[in-house]
Amino acid sequence: MAETIRAVCPHDCPDTCSMLVTVEDGRAIRMAGDPDHPFTRGFLCTKVAKYLERTYHEGRLLYPQIRVGAKGEGTFRRATWDEALSLIAERLHGVINSEHGPQAILRYSYAGTMGLIHGDGMAERFFNRIGASKLARTICASAGVEALNLTYGTRMGTDPESIGESKLILLWGTNTLTSNPHLWPFIRKAKANGARVICIDPLRTRTADSSDEHIAIRPGTDAALALGIAHVLFRDGLFDRQYLDEMTTGWEKLRDRALNDYAPERVAAICRIPVDTIEHLATRYGTLRPTFIRLNYGLQRHAGGGTAVRAISILPAITGAWNDVGGGMQLSSSGTFGLNTAAIERADFLPPGTRTINMSRLGEALLDINDPRVKAIVVYNSNPASVAPDRERVLAGFRRDDLFTVVLEHFQTDTADYADVLLPATTQLEHDDLHKAYGHLYVMYNRRAIEPLGEALPNAEIFRRLAAKMELDAPELQESDETLMRQALTGSAAASAHITLDELRERSYMRLDLPTPHLPFQRGSHVPTPSGRIEIDSPAVAALGLDGVPEYIPPYESEERAPELAKRFPLALISPPAHSFLNSTFVNVASLRRSAGKPTLEIHADDARSRSIESGQRVSIFNDRGRFTAEAVISDRVRPGVVSAPSVWWGKLTDGTNANQTTSEALTDLGAGATFYDNLVQVSVLSAEC
């Protein structure tokens, strides 16, 4: 008899969907979006709709394995859990008790699952207890996160369920139909009510096609455009003086900077868009109400990414749009939840002075840092051999004979090929977990739908067993998943204090205890910054050596900052997720890989003509860091001077390369984040001998 289980999508997406899993005779046979969930509304994205194909994939890792071939060769033998964990415990103890000490052990993870328990819950406890190096998880969102924390004191935004009331929607640096599709029904509602939707993106994406207008901005110039809009707002009196006086600090300094330095003519030259486009955009933003801006993380992946997010996020404060239902801005709602993650991660276990390694500089960490040298790395919920910047250096680090590598995975990824010990982890259908979202306001409970396949174990259980094998006597390292969930819900902030685990299990999802709609920065509300106001002029930013008031910071690799480099490598490469992939997840799912086709490079006809490139030809994309290959697609969907390589392909499923052969380890101005889209390249036809 069939049973329906309510589950939660675990992937790194703001939608955090509620899923209905149909199980018959112990096997999941169907998945669908939950029609009752107010944000999921009954559908799943292209990728997660194939989750059963991924769960029952013939390549699933089902047993522990130990390497028998060369690193990178991907040759293993089957082992028992006891043998594999004994080997790991012996090697980690060896590092801890050597002259290198416990900080020579590096944890490496990101958002392979967003679950609080099997993401970084028990794993953080384990690594903190043994004194391993901390990891700055900067590869995706840290610049924008830091920007909002410094400006607003938290990561909150417009209630997404209210944006059907908006009259102007700016989709800024977001391909919503690919990376946030469950927001689109609310956008459709706004459009039906007469709203205008404008997409600001260097690429003409699916989202741009479905918008009323597309502004093809030059990559990395978003702060200049925001300041140009501010210029028009202040020049033409389209600002809310009462809101600015009551709710912000330093707005006069921003006004003076925008009026003096960011006239539309200058901004047009920086962004390479018409002056009239800036004038019309700003005028509409200042005269229509409500206005809503949806930011996403792509626009922060360049030198001035954090400042760009600050500049854009301040626009609704200039006009007072935060006062309106359906007005304001959203990058992330994650700060709204206030769950007690500190209780489950236990940073208090860490010895004082423990170092932090930035995950966006993994190549540097494995090759250059010697105080102490990284001697062991444990990778879970990530595939750094595909996704980390400057891939050639990352792979060189993983090839080190003196580096002991453990990988927890579902599949034999690029990273898994370099493992000394490879451990099979469960998928979302095979364990329970607790979830918050960063695109809506519901706490969610994932209920296990099927028994684990083979000998796969949940991440938290793997770290419990490893702690026992290492004879770590801390009782906190043996606490159950249920105990961790209750701890996360105990002592949480007021918005989530009413949520109990028992009720959440029964209902599957519960909205935070907030007004409907939630207006987080309405006039008169508390802003959790040191000043109690939105800090347009931020002393904390100034303390970092930056200007306290937002300004345009050119990309590292640009004509403004590196003219000689720009002559050698004149094309700006961006590598957004392919529609069928989520970063490197789903790349090995056959139906989705067929849909994606093959690695491609979109290039404008003008740039192709000057390089004698024809559509369908194999091309080499290169700079001083490395090169990769793709099939040329000549298209007006990219502006001249920009090329796009939808990503992130596993190297082992292509010719051994991907776009990250060319990306750098340079970091953003705020949050020390990755700068994937601050990347100049050259493109040429691939010669026959290659």
VOGU-3710 file (C-alpha; in Angstrom, 3 decimals, decimal comma):
1> maetiravcp> 0,000/0,000/0,000  1,331/3,423/-0,971  2,162/6,026/1,677  2,821/9,725/1,197  5,690/11,273/3,172  6,292/15,003/3,548  9,935/15,851/2,908  11,971/18,989/2,287  14,279/19,833/-0,608  17,779/20,000/0,904
11> hdcpdtcsml> 19,558/21,942/-1,819  21,134/25,394/-1,832  18,147/27,334/-3,118  16,035/30,018/-1,435  12,811/28,106/-2,129  13,364/25,210/0,370  10,406/23,331/-1,096  7,980/21,047/0,664  7,898/17,730/-1,203  5,420/14,869/-1,240
21> vtvedgrair> 7,144/11,495/-1,606  5,042/8,473/-2,499  6,486/5,244/-1,108  5,334/1,754/-2,051  6,878/-1,467/-0,730  9,754/0,501/0,745  10,653/2,239/-2,513  10,029/5,888/-3,381  8,085/5,887/-6,639  6,908/9,480/-7,057
31> magdpdhpft> 7,788/13,009/-5,950  5,813/16,210/-6,263  5,692/19,687/-4,848  3,348/20,105/-1,897  0,258/22,017/-3,111  -0,616/23,059/0,438  2,689/24,772/1,177  2,167/28,525/0,692  5,459/28,993/-1,140  5,997/25,641/-2,905
41> rgflctkvak> 2,473/25,678/-4,363  2,547/22,214/-5,871  5,545/22,187/-8,212  9,241/21,328/-8,137  12,092/22,740/-10,197  13,576/20,974/-13,217  16,376/19,525/-11,098  14,588/18,254/-7,991  11,816/16,772/-10,137  14,520/14,203/-11,025
51> ylertyhegr> 15,475/13,488/-7,419  14,348/9,859/-7,570  16,620/9,294/-10,538  19,424/10,717/-8,431  18,526/8,686/-5,318  18,422/5,367/-7,182  21,272/6,234/-9,546  23,397/3,240/-10,532  26,462/5,204/-9,425  25,309/5,676/-5,819
61> llypqirvga> 28,023/4,984/-3,276  26,674/2,170/-1,116  29,694/0,934/0,853  32,813/2,395/2,497  35,863/2,256/0,233  39,630/2,644/0,611  41,906/3,898/-2,166  44,150/1,364/-3,911  45,244/3,368/-6,963  46,983/6,695/-7,436
71> kgegtfrrat> 45,326/9,859/-6,145  42,916/11,147/-8,754  42,692/7,785/-10,476  39,499/6,889/-8,617  40,378/3,259/-7,872  39,087/1,841/-4,578  38,356/-1,406/-2,810  35,330/-2,120/-0,663  35,834/-1,901/3,103  33,745/-2,381/6,209
81> wdealsliae> 32,658/0,589/8,276  34,859/-0,599/11,111  37,926/-0,822/8,864  37,306/2,566/7,236  36,616/4,398/10,494  39,569/2,719/12,211  41,865/3,951/9,450  40,483/7,488/9,660  40,771/7,542/13,455  44,365/6,282/13,287
91> rlhgvinseh> 45,379/8,897/10,706  43,642/11,801/12,460  45,168/10,799/15,790  48,514/10,678/14,049  48,124/14,275/12,874  46,840/15,484/16,242  49,709/13,858/18,147  52,420/14,970/15,695  54,338/18,232/15,639  51,643/19,593/13,334
101> gpqailrysy> 48,834/19,316/15,893  45,049/19,300/15,416  44,979/22,518/13,362  46,645/20,557/10,554  43,205/18,938/10,090  40,839/20,902/7,834  37,080/20,454/7,593  35,676/21,409/4,188  31,953/21,671/3,519  29,306/23,931/2,142
111> agtmglihgd> 25,658/23,496/1,199  25,371/20,021/-0,293  22,535/19,779/2,191  21,010/22,783/3,941  19,758/20,620/6,799  20,789/21,868/10,223  21,667/18,387/11,492  23,349/16,742/8,503  24,756/20,000/7,168  27,130/21,304/9,808
121> gmaerffnri> 25,462/20,326/13,085  27,183/17,261/14,468  30,146/17,736/12,117  30,947/21,125/13,638  30,786/19,622/17,121  33,226/16,918/16,128  35,793/19,202/14,496  35,518/21,820/17,226  36,086/19,149/19,860  39,283/17,863/18,250
131> gasklartic> 40,562/21,413/17,633  40,672/21,271/13,817  41,127/24,456/11,812  37,941/26,442/11,363  36,548/27,011/7,863  35,340/30,380/6,589  32,459/29,313/4,345  32,780/32,071/1,766  32,312/30,379/-1,581  28,783/31,654/-2,225
141> asagvealnl> 27,144/34,281/-0,067  29,579/35,833/2,390  29,964/39,245/0,694  26,217/39,841/0,595  25,687/38,403/4,061  28,324/40,727/5,526  26,923/43,684/3,592  23,445/43,205/5,068  24,771/42,522/8,552  26,795/45,747/8,492
151> tygtrmgtdp> 23,981/47,851/7,023  20,835/46,355/8,565  22,257/44,300/11,417  20,701/41,112/10,084  19,633/39,244/6,959  15,971/40,060/6,586  13,947/41,300/3,674  10,531/41,711/2,160  7,994/38,994/2,872  8,029/37,186/-0,498
161> esigesklil> 4,357/36,301/-0,233  3,530/40,020/-0,362  5,231/40,999/-3,587  2,092/40,433/-5,625  1,232/43,933/-4,373  4,330/45,463/-6,003  4,065/47,873/-8,928  7,726/47,771/-9,917  9,956/44,705/-9,481  13,684/44,842/-10,135
171> lwgtntltsn> 15,223/41,393/-10,579  18,826/42,407/-10,022  21,515/39,805/-10,690  19,031/36,959/-10,370  17,918/34,389/-12,923  14,755/33,787/-10,935  13,231/31,148/-13,200  16,312/28,971/-12,729  17,506/29,764/-9,198  14,350/30,921/-7,365
181> phlwpfirka> 11,418/29,641/-9,467  8,857/29,565/-6,663  9,028/33,342/-6,436  7,722/33,597/-9,983  4,020/32,955/-9,226  4,091/35,997/-6,927  5,778/38,010/-9,676  3,088/36,820/-12,103  0,443/38,040/-9,680  2,096/41,457/-9,563
191> kangarvici> 2,291/41,561/-13,373  -1,405/40,705/-13,596  -2,049/43,688/-11,328  -0,105/45,989/-13,627  3,431/45,748/-12,246  6,454/46,295/-14,459  9,272/43,758/-14,119  12,824/44,797/-15,029  15,718/42,343/-15,138  19,221/43,743/-14,558
201> dplrtrtads> 21,749/41,154/-15,688  24,747/40,942/-18,044  22,982/37,976/-19,690  19,606/37,794/-21,348  18,424/34,848/-19,281  15,120/32,989/-19,202  14,110/35,490/-16,544  15,053/38,435/-18,753  12,955/36,961/-21,564  9,956/36,827/-19,228
211> sdehiairpg> 10,454/40,353/-17,891  9,134/43,578/-19,381  12,616/45,018/-19,801  16,201/43,798/-19,700  19,134/46,034/-18,755  22,376/44,363/-19,859  24,752/45,828/-17,311  28,521/45,337/-17,555  29,594/42,686/-15,002  30,818/44,083/-11,689
221> tdaalalgia> 29,333/47,581/-12,079  26,151/47,144/-10,048  27,212/49,578/-7,309  27,687/52,320/-9,914  24,177/51,755/-11,258  22,683/51,837/-7,751  24,502/55,096/-7,005  23,342/56,507/-10,336  19,758/55,710/-9,340  20,399/57,409/-5,990
231> hvlfrdglfd> 21,697/60,490/-7,853  18,401/60,864/-9,729  16,329/60,205/-6,606  18,110/62,942/-4,648  18,381/65,329/-7,613  14,674/65,142/-8,416  13,361/65,091/-4,849  12,188/61,473/-5,108  13,288/60,533/-1,607  11,521/60,097/1,718
241> rqyldemttg> 13,166/62,603/4,061  11,151/61,469/7,073  12,172/57,840/6,635  15,814/58,740/6,132  15,886/61,013/9,186  14,153/58,535/11,488  15,522/55,213/10,274  19,043/55,753/8,921  22,443/57,213/9,718  24,689/59,007/7,231
251> weklrdraln> 22,208/59,495/4,430  23,419/63,033/3,762  26,903/61,693/2,988  25,403/59,254/0,510  23,358/62,054/-1,044  26,445/64,206/-1,501  28,464/61,347/-2,973  25,713/60,351/-5,390  25,095/63,933/-6,532  28,779/64,808/-6,889
261> dyapervaai> 30,247/61,589/-8,274  27,548/59,480/-9,916  25,759/61,532/-12,529  23,930/59,325/-15,046  26,444/60,244/-17,762  29,358/58,859/-15,744  27,402/55,801/-14,633  26,396/55,086/-18,232  30,067/55,027/-19,217  30,937/52,681/-16,336
271> cripvdtieh> 28,016/50,283/-16,840  27,985/50,652/-20,642  24,274/51,264/-20,855  22,428/54,337/-22,228  21,985/57,421/-20,038  18,238/57,352/-20,739  18,057/53,821/-19,333  19,405/55,052/-16,003  17,146/58,116/-15,959  13,995/56,145/-16,752
281> latrygtlrp> 14,819/53,351/-14,301  15,475/55,784/-11,464  12,391/57,859/-12,176  10,147/54,815/-12,173  11,774/53,552/-8,992  11,163/56,910/-7,321  7,573/57,430/-8,465  5,934/53,999/-8,424  4,829/52,385/-5,144  5,345/49,715/-3,942
291> tfirlnyglq> 8,762/48,855/-5,395  10,554/45,568/-4,730  14,159/44,579/-5,481  15,163/40,921/-5,594  18,926/40,590/-5,312  20,844/37,387/-5,752  24,388/36,313/-5,089  25,902/36,458/-8,572  26,352/40,222/-8,522  28,537/40,054/-5,388
301> rhagggtavr> 31,181/37,758/-6,893  33,657/40,476/-7,830  36,058/42,824/-6,047  33,419/45,261/-4,827  30,630/42,724/-4,378  29,859/43,522/-0,748  29,706/47,259/-1,375  27,469/46,640/-4,392  24,977/44,774/-2,193  25,144/47,610/0,355
311> aisilpaitg> 24,449/50,219/-2,330  21,476/48,367/-3,802  20,024/47,435/-0,411  19,946/51,112/0,612  17,696/52,160/-2,301  14,435/51,193/-0,514  15,571/53,266/2,464  15,997/56,325/0,209  12,423/56,079/-1,087  10,857/54,670/2,088
321> awndvgggmq> 9,794/51,564/0,179  10,235/49,525/3,371  6,975/51,064/4,597  4,901/49,469/1,830  3,308/46,040/1,657  5,136/44,447/-1,270  7,936/47,006/-1,083  11,560/46,777/-0,028  14,274/44,311/-0,957  15,279/40,729/-0,382
331> lsssgtfgln> 18,624/38,986/-0,626  18,036/36,494/2,185  15,439/35,817/4,857  17,757/33,586/6,894  18,318/36,120/9,677  14,598/36,125/10,417  14,595/32,610/11,870  16,771/32,963/14,940  17,115/29,217/15,486  19,657/28,212/18,119
341> taaieradfl> 22,330/26,882/15,778  25,002/27,737/18,346  23,584/25,022/20,593  24,081/22,319/17,979  27,425/23,480/16,549  29,164/24,199/19,897  31,822/26,714/18,901  32,615/26,877/22,636  34,470/23,566/22,213  37,130/25,272/20,076
351> ppgtrtinms> 40,483/25,948/21,732  41,324/29,674/21,891  43,407/30,898/18,970  42,279/28,233/16,510  43,010/29,467/13,007  40,459/29,971/10,232  41,079/28,933/6,632  39,087/30,561/3,830  37,432/27,908/1,652  37,693/30,190/-1,397
361> rlgealldin> 41,463/29,832/-1,144  41,641/26,066/-0,892  44,529/25,882/-3,360  46,521/28,254/-1,186  45,569/26,299/1,951  46,765/22,983/0,511  49,890/24,246/-1,245  51,202/27,363/0,489  50,152/27,494/4,145  52,741/25,845/6,401
371> dprvkaivvy> 51,925/27,060/9,907  50,946/24,274/10,255  50,670/22,556/6,874  47,286/20,925/6,212  47,929/17,206/6,640  44,350/15,889/6,614  41,146/17,169/5,037  37,612/15,838/5,562  35,208/16,860/2,790  31,437/16,584/3,187
381> nsnpasvapd> 28,509/18,350/1,500  30,841/19,764/-1,148  32,768/18,921/-4,303  35,748/21,300/-4,188  37,650/19,594/-6,996  34,892/20,911/-9,288  33,612/24,065/-7,616  36,551/25,745/-5,852  38,341/28,651/-7,578  41,647/28,199/-9,392
391> rervlagfrr> 40,971/24,533/-9,979  44,472/23,635/-11,170  45,937/24,583/-7,793  43,158/22,799/-5,911  43,827/19,561/-7,801  47,564/19,940/-7,235  46,843/20,193/-3,521  44,690/17,065/-3,522  47,473/15,159/-5,313  49,862/15,644/-2,400
401> ddlftvvleh> 51,124/12,280/-1,157  51,308/13,585/2,423  47,668/14,761/2,475  45,148/12,334/3,994  41,734/12,914/2,421  38,344/11,654/3,591  35,217/12,283/1,497  31,584/11,725/2,511  29,517/11,508/-0,656  26,578/10,122/-2,618
411> fqtdtadyad> 28,646/9,618/-5,789  32,219/9,296/-6,960  32,678/12,960/-7,820  35,807/14,738/-9,009  36,735/15,206/-5,344  35,980/11,599/-4,427  38,575/10,433/-6,949  41,250/11,946/-4,681  39,991/10,390/-1,441  42,013/7,986/0,661
421> vllpattqle> 38,780/6,889/2,336  35,379/7,308/0,692  32,259/7,048/2,869  28,684/6,611/1,579  26,222/9,211/2,875  22,444/9,117/2,792  20,325/11,319/0,536  17,474/13,477/1,805  14,949/10,659/1,434  16,960/8,470/3,822
431> hddlhkaygh> 17,198/10,583/6,981  15,287/13,090/9,114  16,407/16,723/9,281  15,410/20,241/10,278  15,440/23,153/7,830  15,119/26,885/7,711  14,933/28,830/4,437  16,604/31,877/2,985  13,788/32,749/0,595  10,652/32,376/2,727
441> lyvmynrrai> 9,507/32,313/6,357  8,758/28,649/7,170  10,641/26,271/9,470  10,423/22,783/7,975  10,827/19,148/9,007  12,143/16,513/6,622  10,812/13,058/7,439  12,728/10,018/6,242  10,832/8,331/3,408  12,912/5,186/2,781
451> eplgealpna> 15,563/3,109/4,504  19,167/3,995/3,631  20,407/2,263/0,489  23,248/-0,201/0,918  25,338/0,701/3,954  24,932/4,462/3,571  24,742/6,453/6,809  23,593/10,005/7,607  26,398/12,535/8,057  25,639/13,042/11,751
461> eifrrlaakm> 25,815/9,309/12,413  29,136/9,049/10,568  30,644/11,707/12,825  29,155/10,052/15,927  30,765/6,759/14,962  34,073/8,426/14,142  34,050/10,192/17,534  33,510/6,834/19,248  36,269/5,216/17,195  38,628/8,037/18,237
471> eldapelqes> 37,596/7,427/21,875  36,414/11,001/22,346  34,499/10,790/25,597  32,398/13,982/25,210  28,736/12,934/25,594  27,724/15,793/23,263  29,309/13,851/20,387  26,833/11,000/20,847  23,619/13,000/21,118  20,867/11,907/18,750
481> detlmrqalt> 19,491/13,820/15,790  16,280/14,407/17,742  18,211/15,897/20,650  20,030/18,264/18,289  16,741/19,325/16,712  15,217/20,086/20,102  18,291/22,100/21,028  17,986/24,133/17,819  14,366/24,946/18,682  15,077/25,710/22,348
491> gsaaasahit> 16,244/29,178/23,229  15,567/30,408/19,716  14,458/33,952/18,930  10,908/35,141/19,467  9,847/34,600/15,855  10,478/30,856/16,141  9,990/30,362/19,887  6,440/29,009/19,400  7,636/26,125/17,228  8,022/22,755/18,921
501> ldelrersym> 9,571/19,691/17,356  6,504/17,557/18,015  4,159/19,990/16,290  6,601/20,546/13,444  6,848/16,804/12,850  3,086/16,590/12,668  2,591/19,596/10,392  5,867/19,400/8,391  6,216/23,201/8,192  5,314/26,195/10,358
511> rldlptphlp> 5,502/29,896/9,592  7,526/32,078/11,900  5,515/34,048/14,422  5,502/37,263/12,423  2,817/39,604/11,133  1,378/38,795/7,724  2,806/40,446/5,762  6,097/40,958/7,562  7,510/44,515/7,195  10,921/44,173/8,854
521> fqrgshvptp> 12,130/47,771/8,398  8,893/49,733/8,447  9,265/53,185/9,976  9,326/52,855/13,755  10,690/49,308/13,762  13,887/48,292/15,536  16,998/47,866/13,407  19,530/45,534/15,105  22,641/47,610/14,320  24,797/49,357/16,965
531> sgrieidspa> 23,046/52,657/16,194  19,580/51,099/16,063  19,230/52,445/12,517  20,047/51,425/8,963  23,725/52,342/8,739  24,226/53,990/5,371  27,485/55,414/6,722  28,889/52,398/8,541  31,662/52,789/11,139  32,162/49,023/11,003
541> vaalgldgvp> 32,827/49,172/7,261  35,212/52,085/7,774  37,050/50,033/10,410  37,776/47,470/7,686  39,639/50,111/5,686  36,831/50,828/3,235  34,762/53,944/2,849  31,847/53,889/5,284  29,534/55,141/2,509  29,065/52,911/-0,556
551> eyippyesee> 31,099/53,693/-3,657  31,828/51,905/-6,920  34,777/49,514/-6,594  35,886/48,288/-10,049  36,567/44,590/-10,583  40,125/43,462/-9,966  40,327/42,290/-13,559  39,068/45,312/-15,461  40,267/48,156/-17,657  40,135/50,482/-14,648
561> rapelakrfp> 42,401/48,433/-12,387  44,416/46,173/-14,691  44,609/47,752/-18,176  47,510/45,588/-19,381  45,736/42,405/-18,255  42,565/43,584/-20,000  44,503/43,970/-23,267  45,743/40,387/-23,062  42,445/38,934/-21,844  39,693/41,279/-23,068
571> lalisppahs> 36,591/39,167/-22,355  34,789/39,023/-19,003  33,781/35,432/-18,256  30,805/34,626/-16,062  29,884/31,030/-15,257  26,349/30,868/-13,804  24,697/27,569/-12,884  23,245/25,745/-15,854  19,450/25,486/-15,744  19,661/21,707/-15,295
581> flnstfvnva> 22,346/21,792/-12,567  22,707/23,278/-9,112  26,399/24,133/-9,040  27,962/20,666/-9,451  24,956/18,768/-8,075  22,830/16,801/-10,597  25,576/16,869/-13,259  25,776/13,060/-13,196  22,004/12,567/-13,542  21,670/11,323/-17,111
591> slrrsagkpt> 18,392/13,020/-18,020  19,568/16,384/-16,713  22,935/16,090/-18,426  21,139/15,315/-21,688  19,050/18,430/-21,149  22,157/20,526/-20,524  23,801/19,048/-23,604  27,513/19,756/-23,383  29,750/22,494/-22,017  29,095/25,608/-24,086
601> leihaddars> 30,391/29,157/-24,289  27,980/31,895/-25,291  29,811/34,623/-27,198  28,515/37,733/-28,967  28,733/37,775/-32,774  31,095/40,767/-32,739  33,552/38,963/-30,449  33,232/35,723/-32,406  33,808/37,437/-35,758  37,029/39,102/-34,647
611> rsiesgqrvs> 38,321/35,672/-33,537  37,081/33,744/-36,604  34,843/31,645/-34,376  31,763/29,947/-35,798  28,862/28,425/-33,878  29,466/24,798/-33,004  33,236/25,063/-33,065  35,264/23,862/-30,116  36,989/26,780/-28,460  39,614/27,213/-25,779
621> ifndrgrfta> 38,884/29,704/-22,993  42,043/30,682/-21,150  44,029/33,070/-19,001  47,220/32,834/-16,956  45,591/30,472/-14,436  44,459/27,809/-16,871  42,135/26,896/-19,693  39,032/24,860/-20,449  37,161/23,949/-23,605  33,581/24,316/-24,724
631> eavisdrvrp> 31,419/24,503/-27,816  30,865/28,042/-29,090  27,315/29,360/-29,217  27,144/32,693/-31,025  24,388/34,652/-29,378  23,029/38,114/-28,686  22,095/36,855/-25,208  25,489/38,091/-24,022  26,654/41,643/-24,528  29,893/42,371/-26,422
641> gvvsapsvww> 32,931/41,900/-24,215  31,205/39,229/-22,089  31,210/35,455/-22,485  29,188/32,961/-20,468  29,924/29,311/-19,670  26,935/27,648/-17,916  28,414/25,565/-15,104  29,583/23,687/-13,015  30,531/20,569/-14,986  32,431/17,723/-13,386
651> gkltdgtnan> 35,820/17,550/-15,092  35,590/13,769/-15,289  32,413/14,086/-17,386  34,034/16,480/-19,881  37,608/16,624/-21,149  38,901/16,925/-17,591  38,362/20,695/-17,322  35,689/23,200/-16,357  35,324/26,974/-16,005  37,098/27,019/-12,645
661> qttsealtdl> 40,404/26,362/-14,406  40,316/30,134/-15,031  38,774/31,605/-11,848  40,943/33,186/-9,159  41,384/33,015/-5,400  40,989/36,810/-5,047  38,433/37,821/-2,385  35,614/40,346/-2,157  35,812/43,639/-0,277  33,396/42,478/2,441
671> gagatfydnl> 33,008/38,932/3,744  36,198/37,675/2,032  34,043/35,914/-0,542  34,847/34,233/-3,840  35,171/36,389/-6,979  34,106/33,893/-9,650  32,766/36,593/-11,989  35,812/38,853/-11,706  37,593/36,877/-14,411  39,127/38,076/-17,674
681> vqvsvlsaec> 39,848/35,528/-20,408  40,683/35,163/-24,069  38,938/32,757/-26,446  40,324/31,057/-29,525  39,360/28,239/-31,861  40,665/24,936/-30,511  43,426/23,730/-32,801  43,183/20,250/-34,268  46,171/18,984/-32,295  44,427/19,910/-29,035
//
